[in-house]
Amino acid sequence: MKKLSKVQQKQQDLVLKTADMLEEQARTEIPGMLQCWFDVEYHLFPGSLLLCFQFENKQALEAAEPDLLKWQKRLSAAMMKKGVILKNMRKHLVFTMKGPED
């Protein structure tokens, strides 16, 4: 794996802190939410950021779907507070049953 530059390390720290904060909130508010993981290509940041909320089963995923927009807005607001603008908030957070290795 290629070593990250100083700027990319700052971006990674920002994304990790934001993901951890949202994961903590989601675990208390969304039944069946297992974990939050992300994928990002730092040379295309912030456009390449994808945060995924992983659910334990299809029922939990379907029950949470109506709140997807609320969580997308929370991600956008959290990133905005850190000085990062997500142009299309809807493409940066998804609900899934897949894990980071899938």
Order of alpha helices (4+ residues) and beta strands (2+ residues): alpha-beta-beta-alpha-alpha-beta
